[in-house]
Amino acid sequence: GSLRLSKPPNTDMDALVTVKSVGYGGLRVARRYITRPVLADLFQMKSPVLADQEGDEVVANDRGEYQAVDPSIEYTVVDEADISGEGDEPNITYMDAGRLESMRASRMNFIKTNYRVLHPEIFTLRDSWLDPVFVKAVQDFKQTGDKEALTKALKRETATGIFSLHLFTMEFCKLLLEEVENFQASGLPLHRPNSMNRYGLILDEIGFYPLFDKLREEYIVPLSSTLYPQYGGASLDSHHAFIVQYKMAEDRKLDFHFDDAEVTINVCLGREFTGGSVWFAGLVDQPETHDESYEYGFQPGLTLLHAGHHRHGAKNILSGERFNLVVWFRSASHRAETAPPPEQEHKHDHTHTHGDEQKK
């Protein structure tokens, strides 16, 4: 089972510390959780060794606690077995899929054991969390098969398949944002949501997987099968749901990229902010669209729906703070059908990377 910790919180022990492993990414976690047993669990190591930025080992006490951890610097953790071999080079594996999955499972178990949920009611999808116009449009489409029914809930923003809509109610957006901030305040392990955004969290890891799985099956597939058949919209079978966060002292913008998804929804949760608009420049596989220049200014409660391979970025936020819910919906069968030959294959890392295309 996972480790349940009962230390009384205090300001110093609540400070977030960044701990990175060689070859397996890192976590931001409260100082009170930085102990040898917890690091062994979260990073799937038999005997973790914690080192500071100079490479000096941070020594734990007899209880496995580190007294000298400084939240202002980043630490590296390695397994003693990896650095105790002969020779100068440590014997470290990189991005082993089995170990990455074990780390993710341990992280989720640790969170499930220690996290006190603020709004348990929002972890289950129900129609009342969704905009009634959207719900009726999808229900009418399911009953009649008439694609025109969907247009009542969607606004076509571009000829290249960008749509805006009201998907979730403002009440759901408010409660979800409160849950996100409650989790962030817990100090439990935060894994960066993807390879480009440093701040935010993966919602699937804190208990939201069933909600977005049901959303995919009951609401997104009817839309995407009609709007994005060429991108596997009818066969979406998995998702990656996460929060991204933009503020002046942290991530202010997002560079030009495309998503590791067949279909993407991007929901602005709030709060007050200026700037930070998202801009689009055509579909990866349609060069004739690459001169597109479309900019969308987010408002809380509004959702953008687009193909994952629609190239885009986010401009600098100028004030305030913006939280967005992003869900990447994927189709294994579409990927199998469109996969390049092995020698050309572009592999995505376990952090669910965005496509790495940079604007020329």
Summary of the structure (lengths in Angstrom):
residues: 360
radius of gyration: 21.7
end to end distance: 49.6
largest distance: 69.8
contacts: 1103
relative contact order: 0.13
helix: 33%
strand: 27%
